[in-house]
Amino acid sequence: MNPLKLIKYAKFFSSSKFLNFATGVGKNVAFLRRAAILFYCFRDPDTPKYVKAIVAGALGYLILPIDLVSDRIPFIGWVDDAAVIALAFKVANRFIKPMHREQAQKLVPFGSEE
């Protein structure tokens, strides 16, 4: 998938929507820590705009209740979301700072980045 295609989902993203997702249904998502790292990378003024656009799209896709594979399907429902977050993480990786990881650890104290 081309990471630029994620940008169209940015309109579904906002900080408050992500935080509501993270403390609600998202707390059961295994890759939530990675999404939180992306969230804090997005909020960093040093992160380039093109990376922010891709991250916003990925997080918008994650919090969107209707997507390619329904999140209600056991086991496979979150596969597409995980792939989108992984792709955005790959794009943003060189702009992720230790402080983003620390902030994500505070928001999501369980699980891991993997």
N, C-alpha and C positions, 0 to 999 in steps of 0.2 A: 504494500500500500504506500502511496505517495504521502508523506507527512503533510504536504500542503493541502491535501483534501480534508484534513481535520479542521481547518480554519472555519469551515462553514458551520461547525457545531459550537463555535465560540459564543454565538448569540444566546445559547442556553446556559452559559456559565456566569456566575457571580460569586463573590467571596461568601456571601451569606448562604447561598444555595449549597455551595460545597461544604461549608461548616455544618449546615443542617443535615446533609447527606452523611458526612463523616460521623456525626454523633447519633445518627438514626440507623437506617438500613445498611449504610456503608460499614458500620463497625463489624459486620459479619463477613466483609470482603477481605480475602487473604492478601491482596496487593494494595490495601488501603495506605500503608506506610509510604509506598512508592508514589501514590497519588498525592499524599500530603507533602512529600518532598517537592514534587512538581508545583504544588500550590504555593509553597514558600519561595520557590525559585521564580515563579510568576510575579509575586509581590515585590521582589527585589528590584530596585531601580537600575541596578547594573546589568540586568538580563536584557539582551537585545530584543527589540520589538518583534522580529520574525520568530524568535523562540517563544516569546510570550503568546503570540498568535497561535502557534501550534499547541502549546500547553493549554491555553484557554479552550481550544477546540477539543482536545483530548478530555479535559475535565468536564466540558459541556456534554460530550458524548457519554461520559461516565454517569453523570447525574440525570441525563435524559431518561425518563421512564420507559420510553419506547425506542428500541434500537434493533439492530440487525437480528440478534438472537435474544428472545425474551429472557430477562433476568429471573423470571419465575421458574424456568426449566431447571430442575436439579442438575448439578454438576456442570452442565455445558452452558447454562444461562449467562455466566460471567466471562466466558472465554473470549468473546469479541471485545469486551471492555478491557480485559487484561492485555490483549494484543495491542489495543490502542494506547493504553498507558505505557506499555513497554516501548512502543515506537516513539512516543513523545519523550520518554526517559532517555532513549538513545540520542535523540536530537539535542536535548537539553543537558546531557551529562557533563559536558565540559564547562557548563555555567553553574552547576550545582556546587554550592559551598558547604563546608562543614556545618555552618550555622543553619542551613536549610534542613540538614539531617537532624540536628539537635532539636529544632522547632517541631519537626515532624514526629520525633520520638516523644515529645511532650503531648502532642495532640493524639497520637496513636501509640500508647505505651506497650501494646501487645503486638505480637507478630514480628515480622522482619521485613527487610527491603526486598528480599528475593521473591 
